[in-house]
Every structure is written in structure tokens, then in C-alpha cells.
Amino acid sequence: MKILLLLFIFTLALSSEEEEKLDSNYISNLNKIGRELITKDNEKSKELLDSAFEYSYKHTSHYWLAYTYQSMGLYHLANDSLIRASDYLELSARAFGDIKYFNDKAHTNLILADLMYSLGRYEEAVSVLKKSLKDREKLLNKNIHNVYFKLNENYYKYNKDSADYYLSLFDPQVALFDFKIEIEEAKKEKLKEESIIHNLTMELEIEKMKANFIIWTFSILIILLILALVIFIVKLYKARKIIYNLKQDIKS
């Protein structure tokens, strides 16, 4: 019976792993096609990315939820919804950090820093980039040097000494990520006024996801314990029945 129980648990684990792989492929494809279609007012792109978000949230896929936040940030950048883009990119970086995908976090922060730079919010861009430097030892070389370059670019606007320091660390042989975010001056002023607005609902999504993941984990453990208990009771009942029959045979 122990072997059967182990086989059953092993089968459950395999099924779960296969299902997770299928979920990942599906969400990956939604993001891939959604990103390829990103243009101004492209509803199909938004529809695909919304589906990726709902599916990754429903299936508590931490990585793909973080990745989809990044995709939605890029979509809103393309559609000039820059406050929402900033919110999604911040959520993406935080989510990648929570699950220790530090290179994905750094890449997201580079996009976010370019957005801040385009808005003239250089000190905020520096703050974002320095969050990636906290994970310096875990980053790929190209990501570290892109962070150095962006720090130089932003510091140059208000602190030349710091700009020179990060330029001295930068390796010019490294390929640069350049998002070329361009924003009209009038829009910058409007966004400064709107920057105090923050979508608290979106910020809670990651916490909800974590809570649901814990609940599902405990539910599975409880089901397995109940199953093991049922098997034990059945086994005990059969053993007692055998003993009872033996006693009856002896008496007769």
C-alpha cells in the first residue's frame, strides 16, 4: 500500500508538472503575440495581454505574472498612458525581485528608468537603477553595464561627479538597451500633476497571488493526508477482518 501511495503522489506530481508546462507555454505565446502587435490603439494586443494576465493570475504563475506586467507596461508606453505604464513596470520589477529573477528585474528597471529620464525625473530614475545594483552579484555582465550607463546618463543631469564615476565603471564593448522613449513637453507637465495618483488595486495583485498560492498548497497537503488516512483505515479494517476470520476458524 505504501508503494501505491508513493506512486499516486508521484503521478500527481508529474501531472502537476506537465500542466504547469502547458500553462507556461500558453501564457508565453499570449505575451509573445501580444508584444508583436503592440502599436497605438491596437485592441487585439491589449486583449491578448489581458488574457495572459488573467490566466497567469488564475494559475498563480509568479514568473509569468511578472512578465505580463512588463508586457502591459510596454503596451501602455506605446499608447502614451505613461502613469499606468510606470505602475505596471514597477509591479513587474517588484514581482521579479520577489521570486529572485534578478536579471528580469534589472531589465524591467532599465525600461522604467528610461521612462523616468524621458519625463525629466532623473533622481527617480537613479533610485530605480540602484535597486538593481543591490543584486549586482547575481546579474549578467551586460545588465550590470547597462545599469552603469543609465546611471551615468541620469546623474549627468544633476551630479557630474557621480556621472563620471559610473562612466568609469561602464564597459563600452557591452551592447546597450536603448528604448528611445520620447515624450512631448506638454505631456510631461501633465504627468507631473498626475504622478501623485497611484493605483492601489494593482499593487495588491501580487499579495493576492501569494495568498492564493499558499491556500492551494495547504489544500493539496490536506487532501493527501486525508487520502493516506483513508488507506490506513482500509488497511487496518482488512487486517482486523483477517484476524477475526482466523479466530472463527480456530473456534470451529
N, C-alpha and C positions, 0 to 999 in steps of 0.2 A: 504493500500500500504506500510505503514511503517513496518507492521508486515511481509509482504512478503519480503521486502528488508532485514530485520533483519534475516529472515530465510535463505535467499540466502547467506548472509555473513557468517552465522553460518555453512551452508553446505560447503561453500568454505573452511572455517577454518578446518572443520572435514576432508575434502578430503585432504587438505594440510598436516594435522597431520598424516593421515593414509599413505600417500605417503612417508612422511619423515621416518615413522617407517619401511616401506618396504625397503627404501633406506639404512637405518642403518643396517638392518638385512643382506642385500646383501653385503654391504661393510665389515661388521663384519665377515661374512663367508669367503669372499675372503682373509681377513687378517689371519683368523684362519688356513685355509688350507695352505695358502702361508707360514706361520710361521712353520707349522708342516713339510713342505717339505724343509725347509732351510738346505741345505748342499752345499758343494763346487761345483760350476758349475751346479747347478740344475736350468735349464732354466724354468721348469714349475713353480717353486716357484717365480722366477722373473716375469714371465708372469702374474701370479695371483696378485702379489703386484703392478705391473704396472697398471693393470686393476682397482685395488682398488684405486690407486692414481688418475687415470683419472676420475673415477666415482665420488669420493668424491670431486674432484676439480670442475667437471661439475655441481654437485648438491649443491655446496657451503656448504658442511658439514664440519664445522670448527673442530669439535671433531675428526671425522674420518680421516680428512686430517692430523691432528697432529699425530694420532695413526699410520697412514700408513707411515708417515715419520719415525717413530720409527721402524716399521717393516722393512723398506728399509735399515735403519741403521744396523739392526741386520743381514740382508742378506749380506750387503757389508762387515761386520765384518767376517762372515763365509767364504767370498771369498777373504779375505786379501786386499780388496780395502779400506784401512783404512782412507785415506783422505776423500773419499766420505762418508764412514760410519760416520765420525766426522761431516761432513756437514749436513747430514740428521738428526743426533741426536741433533745437535744444533738447527736446524729448528723445530724439534719436541718439544723440551723443550720450545722454544720461543712461538710456537703456542699454546701449552697447557697453558702457562702463560697468553697469550693474552685473552684466554677465561676462565681464572680463575680456571682451573683444576690443582690445585697446587700439589696434590699428584701424578698425572701422570707426571707432570713436574719434581718432585723430583726423581721419578723412572727413568725417562729418563736421568737426570743428573747423577744418580748413575752409569748407564751404561757408559755414556760419561767419567766420572771421572775414571772408571776402564780402559778405553781405554787410557786416558792420562797417568795414572800410568804405564801401560804396556809399554808406549813409553818413560818413564823416564821424562815426563813433569809434575813434581809434583806440581809446583806452579800454572800451568794452571788448574790442577785437583782441587786444593784448591779453585781457583777462581770460577770454575763451581759449586762446592758444596756449596759455600757461597751464591750463587744465590738462592738456595733452602732454606737456613736459613732465608732469608728475609721474607719468608712466614711461618715461624716456627709455628705461632699460628693456621694456617689452615691445618697443616699436621697431618696425623695419627702418633701415637706414634712410630710404627715400622719404618716409614720412617725417622722420626727425628733421631732416634738412629742409623740407618744405615748411615745417613749423618755424625753423630758424629764419628762413627767407621772409615769411609773412610777418614775423616779429620785427624784423628789420624794416620792412615796408611800413608797418604801423607806427613803430617808435620814431621813425624818421619825421613824422608829422609833429612830434612834440617833445622828443627827447633824443637828441642826436648821439649822445654818448652810448645809450643803450642800443640804438640802431647800429652803431659801429661795432659794438660787442657781438651782436647776433650775426652781423655780416661776416665777422671774422670766423665764426663757427661754421658758416654755410659752405658746403662743397658745391662749386659751380658746375661740376660734372653731373649732378643729380637732375633728372628731368623734373620740371615744375608742373604742379597742378595750377592751371590758370582758368578761373571760371568767368572772368571778364563780365562781372555784374555791373551794368551801367544804369544809373537812376537819375531822373531829371531833378533839378534843384527844387522845383516847386513841390515835388512829391516828397523830397527829403524833409522839408519843413512840416508837411502834413503828418509824416510818420513820426516826427519828434513829439508832436502833440498826442499822437495815438499810442506812443510807446508805453504809457502807464497802464494800458489795458492788457490784461493777461487772462488767457482762457484757462480757468482753474479746472474745468471739467476734463480737458485733455491731459492736464498734469496728473489727474487721478487715475488715468487709464492703466498706467504701469502698476500702480499699487493694487488695483482691482485684479489685474492679471496674476500678480504674485499670490494674492489671497485665494483665487480660484485654483491655482496650481496646487497649493497646499491642501485645499479641500479635496481635490481629486486624488491626490497621493494618499491621504488618510483613508478615503473611501475604498480605494483598491486594497489597501492593507487590511482593512476591516473585513472586506469580502473574502480575502484569502484566509484570514484567521477563522472566519465562520465556516468556510469550506473544510479547513483542516479539522475543526471541531466536529463537524458532521461525519467526516471519515473516521475519526477516532471513536465516536459514539457507535457508528455502524459496526466497526471492527470489534468493539467491546461487546456489543449485543450478540454478534455471531459467536464470539468466544464463550460467552455465558451459555448460549444455546447449546454449543457443543458439549460443554461440561454437564449441563442438565441432562442431555441425551445419554451421556456416558453413565451418569448416576442411575438413570432409569434402566439402562441395560444391565448394570450390576445388580440392581434390586430384583430384576426379573430372572 
